[in-house]
Amino acid sequence: MPDQPQSAVKTSALTGITLVAFAANSILCRAALQGPEIDPLAFTSLRLTSGAVFLALLVIIRNRSLAALARPKWRPSLALFFYAIAFSLAYVALPAGTGALLLFASVQVTMIGLSLIKGERMRKGEWLGAVLALVGLIYLLSPGLAAPPLLFAGLMILSGIGWGLYSLYGKVETDPITATARNFLYAVPFALVLGIAPAAFSQISTTGVILAIASGAIASGMGYVVWYAALRGLSAMEASIVQLAVPVVAAVGGILFLGENLTLRFALASLVILGGILITILAKNRPARSS
């Protein structure tokens, strides 16, 4: 019996939960590290490990077996680890919204750049959007009192490159939940190396541990599961567009829960970067003209 179409209400609810979960990763990480409640190395180790445990248990419940997790794919696991460690190191100094904006923009730039390297052609509208987003990124990082610290901004851009690579590896997967569980599981060995580093647990509190586990098990693990459920009711273009809200939600969360300020530079850069990405998505998904 074929699956019934997912209702618009259910899809909207699942999408909203996902956006909050994705933005929560930025808020939880920044809350843990600005205190600091925990060292970024320990945060990354606990985040990946708790995410792996949650997702592995889910796969066992679904499949009643660990067989699906038995064959590692090291490239996506390494890309996931690279994203996670650079993400944590960046949030030592970046506001939640700024970090999310840099992450999202660099993910898109990475995926566009790799598509060009593979020989894909971009339409004029895609080029326009990409250039506009790049201009916004340059403006955000340009020197000035409101500019984010360049070192930490660079770390978040590296994190976005890691996530972009991870996303491209995931395009070929037919069972995204199992693939995500497997990648988290095989990222744990890299995370455990962080755990034995001398600085890893130089500062840690119960609050920091709770925030790291919440980021891994809930915002990451459960967030991905809900997102894959939401995708059943979204087109590829809709899925791309709704993710534009993540930096905005993260910025609002930073203001409400972390006492961060909304700067004019961030607001203008967000409009230009997210507007450019939106133009690129719309141009990419526009039907080709018939000759």
C-alpha positions, 0 to 999 in steps of 0.5 A: 500500500503506497504511503499517504501524502503528508498533510501541509499542517504536519509538514509545517510543524515538522519544519518549524521544529527542525529550524528551531533545533538547527538554530538551537545548536548555535545557541547551546554551543554559544551558551556553553562556551561563553561562560565558559561552562565547558572547553570546546574540545570536551563540548565537541566530544560529548556532542558527537558521542551523545548524538551517536548514542541517540541515533544508534539506539533509533536504528536498533529500534527500527531495524532490530539489528546493528548490521546497518551500522557495521560498515563505516564510511570514513570520509563523511564521518571525518567531514562531520568531525571537522565541521563539529570541532571547527563549529565549537572553536568558533563559538568561543567568541562568535555571537549565535546569529553571526556564527549561524549566518557564516556557517550557512553561507559557507556551506552554500558557497562550498556546494556551489564551488564543488559543483563548478569544479565538477563541470556544472554550469550556473545560470546568470541568476545563480551567478548574481545570487552568488556574487550578492551573497559573497558581497554580503559576507565580505561586508560582514567580515570587513574591519570595523567595531561591529565586525566579528573576530576574524580568526573565529569567523574563519573557523566557522567558515571552515566548519561550513566547508566541512558541513558542505562536504558532508552534505554532498557525501550524503546525497547518495544515501538512500536511508539518511537516518541510518547514514547519519547514525553511522557517520556520527558513530564513526566520528566518535573515535576522532572525538575521543582523541579530543577527550584525552587532549590535556586541555579537553577537560580543563574547564567543565561543569554540569551545565556544560555537560548538559548543554553538550548532550542536548546539542548532540542528542536533541538538537542534532540527533532528534533534529535530523530525524524530524528534518527527514520526516519534514522532507517527505512533504517538501520539494527540494527548492522548498527545503533549501529556502526554509533553511534560510530562516536558521540564522534568523532564528539563531539570532533571535535566540541569541538575543532572547536567551544569551543577551546578545545585541542585534547590530546594524552590520549583522542585519544588513549582511543577513539581508544581502547574504540570505537574499543572494542565496535565495536568488541562487536557489530560485534561479537553479530551480527555474525550469529551462526555457524550451527552444 
